[in-house]
Amino acid sequence: MSTYIDIHVIQSVPPSNINRDDTGSPKSALFGGVRRARVSSQAWKRATRKLYQQEMDPVGLGYRTKQVAELIGDHMATLAPAMTPEERAERAGSVLKALGMKLERKGRSRKEEEPESAFESSAYLTFFSSQQLENFARLAVDEEKPTRKQARDCADSDHGLTVSLFGRMVADDTSLNVDASVQVAHALSTHAVDTEADYYTAVDDVLEGDTQRQDSGAGMIGTVEFNSATLYRYATINIDQLIENLGDAEATARACEAFLKGFITSMPSGKRNSFANGTLPEAVVVMIRDDVPVNLVGAFEGPVISDGGYVRSSCEALAGYAEELAGAYGSRPIESLVLRVGDKTVALESLGERVDLSELIARTGSAAREAASGPAT
């Protein structure tokens, strides 16, 4: 029997551009025949990672980077301080090549006066945990020419929280892949949304009032696009996959709690200095299931209509759809918890027990711990 933790979020975001496309416009999508505001899953996953990294032990975290060899070299500098940077770079590269990874001499952009790094970069971004990087470093110090098996042993253990949650894909060798235990949907507005443009001007403080030197008009003009929306956000955690990746029930519970808090309270950082758009969700519903994960976005296939706002009608649509779906398929969560703010969210009371954030996290962690521990004997 598999265990899934489904997280459903209703959150209003004021004028903002937290996730933009290649033209600078807020991302959007057609759903239910109308244009919706959209925030990509990648944007919210990164925001979640950045938030929980502030509170977690660095040993359990991971890095998504092309500079893997350089990070291994940093650990080697502590383990073998007598090694030159060139020796560390060569040995770190040997470990990654033993894994089957392609390396290239591109690296990061540097100032002209700075010497080129001795470390090669990987050809693509990849995830490794802090502990895995240290294991690679120990191998590089001990073995000048490590074998594939030795390198693989380092990559197949100690995945840590980040890699265990979000997985790892290595294009050159799929056997190095780690299946993600978390799925995150693109956030969509529950209603139709139009993109607007802000025409702005900036005044030169030094030339202001100087009629001799200041040209007519502003020192700078431009436009920035934005929208505002009430979003439906969804993510699910596969507890079985998470325990397989981490190998420990307590670590699984901690990872679940860290992701839950990070996903609920984070906000992608795009244009935040321009819009100060940081909000917290009006409502969160956590459903613990033992069948299959269920995204409830179908509640908004028909865009909700404003009744002086979208939160109330969004919560009513979500609650009604969840109940109808459970009745039609005979599938209900084994436990459901509701965090909500204000009377506009009262419709969600029918879905589960009302709790605050700390209790929501603690009880979800307990459910994950129990599921990861297996049936009592």
N, C-alpha and C positions, 0 to 999 in steps of 0.2 A: 504494500500500500504506500503510495507516494504522498508526500505532504508539500503543499504549496502555500505561500503567503501572498495573497493578492492585496495590493495597495491602490486604493482609488482616492483621488484628490480633486476637490473643487477649489480653484484659486483664482481670484481676480487680480489682474495686473493692470496698472494705470498706463497712460501714454508711455511707450517704451519701444526699444528696438534691441531686445536681448539676444536675438539670434538672426543674423542677416544673411542674405544670399550674396552671390558674386557681384550684384549691382548695388549693394548697400540697402536694399529693401528688406523689411521684416519678412521672414519666411512665411509661406502660406500654403494651403492645399485645398483642393476641391473635395468636399464631403457632403453627401446628401444634396448634391446639385448646387451648392452655394460655396462661395469662397470663405475659408476659415483662417484665422490666425494659427500658426504652427510654430512650435519650438522643437527642434530635432532631438531625438533620443540621445545623440552623442553630446549635445550641449548640456543636457541635464545630468547625464552620467558624469561628465567632467566636473560640473558644479558639485555634485554629490561627493565625488572623490576628494576634491579640494577642501570641502567642509569637514569631512570626518578625519582627514589627515591632520587637522589641527589638534585633535583630541586623542588620537591613537598612538600607541608605541610605534616608533619608526621601524622597528624590527619586523613588524607584521605588514608593512606597506610595500608598495611596488612602484616601479618607474616605467612609464611608456616613453621610450626614447630611441633614437638612433645611436646615441653616445654610450652604448653598453660597454664597449671596450674601455672607455675612459673611466666609467664608474668602477669597473673591475680594477683598473689601475689605481684608483684612489684607495681601495681596500688593500691592494698589494703594497702601497707605500707605507701602510701601518704595519703590515705583516713582515715586510722585508725592506726596511728603509735603506739598505745599502744598494739596492737595485737602482740603476739609472732609469729615467723616464723612457728611454729607447728600449731598454730590456723589458720594462713592464709592458710597454705597448706591443712588443713582439710576442710576449708570452700570453697576454690577454687576447690578442688576435688569434693565436694558435688554439686557444680554448674554444673560441667562437667558430673557427673554421672546422674544428673537430665536431662541432654540433651540426655542421653543414650550412652555416649561415654565410651569406655573401657579404663581403666588406668592400668599402670603396674609400678613396682618398678625397673626400669632400669636406666633411666636418662642418663646423659652424663658421659664420662670417666673423672675421677678426680685423682689428685695426692693422694698418700696414706696418706699424712699428712692432707689432707682436709677432713672435715666431709661430710658424705653422705647427699645429699639434702633431705629435708623433703618433697619436692614436687614430686608427681608421674608424669610420662610421659604418654601421650596418646599412644595407640598402633600403631598409624599411623600418618603421616604428615597431617595436615589440615590447612586451611586458615581461619583466623579471622582478621577483621580490627582492627585498634587501638581503634576506638570508641566502637566496640563491646567488646573488652577486658576491657575497662573502665566500660562499662555497666555491664558486668559480675562481676567486682570487687565491684561495688556499691551494686549489689544484694547479693554478698557473705557477705559484711559488714552488710547489713540490715537483712538478713535471714540466720539463722543457717542451716535450712533444706529447701532450696528453692523447689518450685513445678516445675513440668515439664513445665507447661504453662509459669511460670515466666522466666525460663531459655530459653524457645523457643522464647519468645517475644524479648529477648536480641539478639538472634541469627538471627532473621528474619528481623531486621532493621539495618540501619547504616552500610551497606555493605562496603562503601568506594570504592576507585578507584580500588585497586588491586583485591579484591574479585569480584567486579562487572565486571571487564574485563576478568579475568581468571577463575572465577567460583569456586565452592567448592564442593567436594564430600566427604561424610561421609558414610563409608561402613556399619556402624551399623544402620543407620537410613537415608534412602534416602529422607525423608521429610525435612532434613536439607540441602540438596543439593541446590546449586545456579547455574543456567545455565550460562555458560560462554558466553560472548558477542563477544569474539574474537576467531577466529580460525587461527592457524599458521601452514603452511605446512613445511615439511622437505625441507631444501634447497638442491638443486641438481645442479651439474655442467651441463652446457649446452652441454658438450662434453665428450668424453671418457677420463678417468684419470687413470694413473698408480700410485701406491704407491711406494715411494722410501725410502731408509734407509740412514741415516747419521751416519757414523762411526766417533766417536769423541774420543779425548784423553784429559786428564787433567794432568798438571804438578804440582808436589809438589814444591811450591815456596821456602820452607826452604831447601829441599834436592837438589834442582836444582844446578848442578855443583859440588855437593859433591860426588866425585867418591868412597869414602870409604863407605858411607852409602846407597846411592841410588841404587836400583836395576835397571837392564837394562829395558828400556821402560818407559812408562808413569806411573804416580801415580794412574790413573784411566782410564779405557776405557769402552766404551759402544756404543750402537746404539739407535737411535730414528727414528721412521718412520714419514714420512710427505708426503704431496702432495701439489699441487697448482692448482687453478681452477678459472674459471669464473662461478659464481653461479647465478641461478635464484631463487629468494626468493619471497614468496607470503604469505600474510595474509589478512584477511577480518574482518571488524567490523560490527556487526549487531546492528544498531542504535536503533531499536525497543527493543531489549533485554537489551541494555545498559540503556535506559531510564527507563525500567521496574525495573532494578536492583538499579539504583541510585535515581529515582523518581524526578529528577530535570533537566531541559533543559540545564542550565548553567553548572552544574556539568558534564553532558554528553558531552558537547562541550570540557570542560577542559580535561576530561579523554581521549577523542578521540585525542586531540592535544598531550597529554603526550605520549600516546601509539605510535602515528605516528612518533614523533621525536625520541623516544627511539628505535623503531624498525628499523628506517632508519640508525641511527648513531651508534648503539651499535655493539659490537663484542664479541662473547664468549671468555672466558679468558684462555682456555686451552693452555699451553705451550707458552704463550705470551712472557715470559722473554727469552725463547730460540730463538724465531723467530721474535719478534717485527713486527707482521703481521697486525697491525692496518691499515685498509683502509676505505675509504668512497665509497659508490656506484658510479659507472659511470652514472647510470640512475635510476630514480624512476618514475613510472607512477601510478597516483592515479585515479581510476575510481569510480565515485559515481553512484550507480545503484538503480533502483526502481523495479527490478524484482528478480533476483537470483545472488548470488556471483559466479564468474567464475574464476577458476584457469587456467592460460594460459600455463601451463607446456607442453601441447601438442605441442607447438611450437618447443620443443626440443626432441620430441620422436625419431626423427632422429637426432643423434648428429651432431652439427655444425662442420664445417671444418675450421681449422686455415687459415687465410689469412695474416699471420704474427702476429696473435693474434686472440682472440675469441670475443672481445667486439663488433666489427662492425657486424660480422655475427650473433651474438646473438641478437643484436638490430634489425637487418633486419628480422630475423626469427620471433621475437616477434611481430613486427609491422605488418608483412604480415599475420601471423596467427590470430591476433586480428581482422584485417579487414575482413578476409575471414569468421571467425566465426560470426561476427556481420552481415555480408551479408547473410549467410546461414540461420541463426536463426531469423533474423529481430530484433535483440536485441542489442541496443547500450546504453552506459552509458548516463545519463542525463548531466553529466559534466565530463571532463577528463583533468587532469593537468600533465604536464611533466617537471621533473627536469632532466637536462642532462649536461654532461661535455664532451667537445671536439667534433671534427667532426666525430668520430667513432660512435656517437650515433644519428646522424642526421636523420636516418630512423624513429625515434620515433616522429619526428615533426608532422607526419600525425595523431598521436593519440590524440593530444590535445594541449592546450595552454602552452607555455613554461613559467616557473616560477622559482624563487629561493626557497631555503628551507623555509625561513620565510614566504613568501607568500603562499607556498604550505600548511604549517601548519595552517596559519590564515584562508585561504579560505576553507580548509577542516573542520576546527572547525566551521566556519560560516554555512556550509552546514549541519553539525551535529546538530547545535543549531536550525536551521530552521526546520529540520526534527523532532527533539525531541519536539519542541514547538507545532507541529501539524498544520493543515491548519488554515489560518487566518479566523476569523469570522466577 
